Amino acid sequence: MPLETVYKGSHYKMTHRSTIITRIHTASGLYGEAYAGDEDAGLMDIDEIIHGEIAPKIIGKDASHIELLWELARPATWDILRDRRLGLVACASIDVTLWDLFGKSLGTPLWKLWGGYRSKVPVITIGGYYGSDLSIEEEVEYLLNEQFAGMKFKIGGLSPQDDAQRFKRARKVGGDSFRIAVDANQGYTVADAIKFSQLVAGDDLLWFEEPCQWQNDIRAMRDVRYVGGVAVTAGQSEFSAAGCRNLMEAGAIDYCNFDSSWSGGPTEWRRAAGVASVYDVKMAHHEEPQVASHLLASISHGTYLEFFHPRRDPIWHNMIANRPALKGGYMQLTNAPGLGWELDRDYINKYLISTRKTDKAGDE
């Protein structure tokens, strides 16, 4: 889906929102359905991995054997000659769909099946993009009216002084109860990240996400956390629960925003969450509210769900026909089985670029 405007972070830009919708049928007639990922150029590669590499290994197996099926799909991530994330998103597409199917077979929502700690989650959105057609003040006022609990504000593309001034403008309008995190998308040096932290020390910063450039990020984030005195968040760039463990073991993070769609699925995310509970690290989730809402609601150390403005993620806001409205900063999940989402078929067909079936003995 083409976006209405180009969204710019510190060193990247987004022009489209893309995803893979997967449906897995069983001989009993029950099926699971889910979407995962936001890869644009790699969509057809992911589709080929799902049908050509994973489906032949799992068709005919018991769909409730999710750990086994995850293991059978995992070799799709071992090809060193291609981007590993392509195989990971393919695995995640299968994994999340199997979980949806399993929840439906038991008549139970996934937030309850995975732990059932709470049925609603606080929600922040992502904003503060450079070059926005809204002023910072207009954007924050809009988010307050839409009943978001807070926002994740983009920084890292300007000097720490200039970004701090932008942050302070958002804080002034948002008020004390509006939570504001910042995300540099690995845009700062350690010195600049510490400088920014010091400049906003009295402004109730929720967390500082991926503050430093990637090449030495574990040590860099540890230094920003200790010297800058801020809560640091990372994990979305990790491919495995083991990678998240390394962040925690080094004392680099306070929040882990591991992305289940970029790392092989909810099965792997839940492993990372288990490790986080041992290290007293809180769990977040990078985007993907369709699955993140259930994962974060299911555990005691889950924190903020995040999703975009409708213009930045038209899929979540338009393809989910029964998407809950926000109330007082929270999104309430239902008792509908599995993921519980109803997908708008007309909307899907309008933007569909490919559809394919893998058949065996009449099954898809």
Secondary structure in CASP SS format (residue, H / E / C, confidence):
PFRMAT SS
TARGET T0000
AUTHOR 0000-0000-0000
METHOD secondary structure of the structure
MODEL  1
M C 1.00
P E 1.00
L E 1.00
E E 1.00
T E 1.00
V E 1.00
Y E 1.00
K E 1.00
G C 1.00
S C 1.00
H C 1.00
Y C 1.00
K E 1.00
M E 1.00
T E 1.00
H E 1.00
R C 1.00
S C 1.00
T C 1.00
I E 1.00
I E 1.00
T E 1.00
R E 1.00
I E 1.00
H E 1.00
T C 1.00
A C 1.00
S C 1.00
G C 1.00
L C 1.00
Y E 1.00
G E 1.00
E E 1.00
A E 1.00
Y E 1.00
A E 1.00
G C 1.00
D C 1.00
E C 1.00
D C 1.00
A C 1.00
G C 1.00
L H 1.00
M H 1.00
D H 1.00
I H 1.00
D H 1.00
E H 1.00
I H 1.00
I H 1.00
H H 1.00
G H 1.00
E H 1.00
I H 1.00
A H 1.00
P H 1.00
K H 1.00
I H 1.00
I C 1.00
G C 1.00
K C 1.00
D C 1.00
A C 1.00
S C 1.00
H C 1.00
I H 1.00
E H 1.00
L H 1.00
L H 1.00
W H 1.00
E H 1.00
L H 1.00
A H 1.00
R H 1.00
P H 1.00
A H 1.00
T H 1.00
W C 1.00
D C 1.00
I C 1.00
L C 1.00
R C 1.00
D C 1.00
R H 1.00
R H 1.00
L H 1.00
G H 1.00
L H 1.00
V H 1.00
A H 1.00
C H 1.00
A H 1.00
S H 1.00
I H 1.00
D H 1.00
V H 1.00
T H 1.00
L H 1.00
W H 1.00
D H 1.00
L H 1.00
F H 1.00
G H 1.00
K H 1.00
S H 1.00
L H 1.00
G C 1.00
T C 1.00
P E 1.00
L H 1.00
W H 1.00
K H 1.00
L H 1.00
W C 1.00
G C 1.00
G C 1.00
Y C 1.00
R C 1.00
S C 1.00
K E 1.00
V E 1.00
P E 1.00
V E 1.00
I E 1.00
T E 1.00
I E 1.00
G E 1.00
G C 1.00
Y C 1.00
Y E 1.00
G C 1.00
S C 1.00
D C 1.00
L C 1.00
S C 1.00
I H 1.00
E H 1.00
E H 1.00
E H 1.00
V H 1.00
E H 1.00
Y H 1.00
L H 1.00
L H 1.00
N H 1.00
E C 1.00
Q C 1.00
F C 1.00
A C 1.00
G E 1.00
M E 1.00
K E 1.00
F E 1.00
K E 1.00
I C 1.00
G C 1.00
G C 1.00
L C 1.00
S C 1.00
P H 1.00
Q H 1.00
D H 1.00
D H 1.00
A H 1.00
Q H 1.00
R H 1.00
F H 1.00
K H 1.00
R H 1.00
A H 1.00
R H 1.00
K H 1.00
V H 1.00
G H 1.00
G C 1.00
D C 1.00
S C 1.00
F C 1.00
R E 1.00
I E 1.00
A E 1.00
V E 1.00
D E 1.00
A C 1.00
N C 1.00
Q C 1.00
G C 1.00
Y E 1.00
T C 1.00
V H 1.00
A H 1.00
D H 1.00
A H 1.00
I H 1.00
K H 1.00
F H 1.00
S H 1.00
Q H 1.00
L H 1.00
V C 1.00
A C 1.00
G C 1.00
D C 1.00
D C 1.00
L E 1.00
L E 1.00
W E 1.00
F E 1.00
E E 1.00
E C 1.00
P C 1.00
C E 1.00
Q C 1.00
W H 1.00
Q H 1.00
N H 1.00
D H 1.00
I H 1.00
R H 1.00
A H 1.00
M H 1.00
R H 1.00
D H 1.00
V H 1.00
R H 1.00
Y H 1.00
V H 1.00
G H 1.00
G C 1.00
V C 1.00
A C 1.00
V E 1.00
T E 1.00
A E 1.00
G C 1.00
Q C 1.00
S C 1.00
E C 1.00
F C 1.00
S C 1.00
A H 1.00
A H 1.00
G H 1.00
C H 1.00
R H 1.00
N H 1.00
L H 1.00
M H 1.00
E H 1.00
A C 1.00
G C 1.00
A C 1.00
I C 1.00
D C 1.00
Y E 1.00
C E 1.00
N C 1.00
F C 1.00
D C 1.00
S C 1.00
S C 1.00
W C 1.00
S C 1.00
G C 1.00
G C 1.00
P H 1.00
T H 1.00
E H 1.00
W H 1.00
R H 1.00
R H 1.00
A H 1.00
A H 1.00
G H 1.00
V H 1.00
A H 1.00
S H 1.00
V H 1.00
Y H 1.00
D C 1.00
V C 1.00
K E 1.00
M E 1.00
A C 1.00
H C 1.00
H C 1.00
E C 1.00
E C 1.00
P H 1.00
Q H 1.00
V H 1.00
A H 1.00
S H 1.00
H H 1.00
L H 1.00
L H 1.00
A H 1.00
S H 1.00
I C 1.00
S C 1.00
H C 1.00
G E 1.00
T C 1.00
Y C 1.00
L E 1.00
E E 1.00
F C 1.00
F C 1.00
H C 1.00
P C 1.00
R C 1.00
R C 1.00
D C 1.00
P H 1.00
I H 1.00
W H 1.00
H H 1.00
N H 1.00
M H 1.00
I E 1.00
A C 1.00
N C 1.00
R C 1.00
P C 1.00
A C 1.00
L E 1.00
K E 1.00
G C 1.00
G C 1.00
Y E 1.00
M E 1.00
Q E 1.00
L C 1.00
T C 1.00
N C 1.00
A C 1.00
P C 1.00
G E 1.00
L C 1.00
G C 1.00
W C 1.00
E C 1.00
L E 1.00
D C 1.00
R H 1.00
D H 1.00
Y H 1.00
I H 1.00
N H 1.00
K H 1.00
Y H 1.00
L C 1.00
I C 1.00
S C 1.00
T C 1.00
R C 1.00
K C 1.00
T C 1.00
D C 1.00
K E 1.00
A C 1.00
G C 1.00
D E 1.00
E C 1.00
END
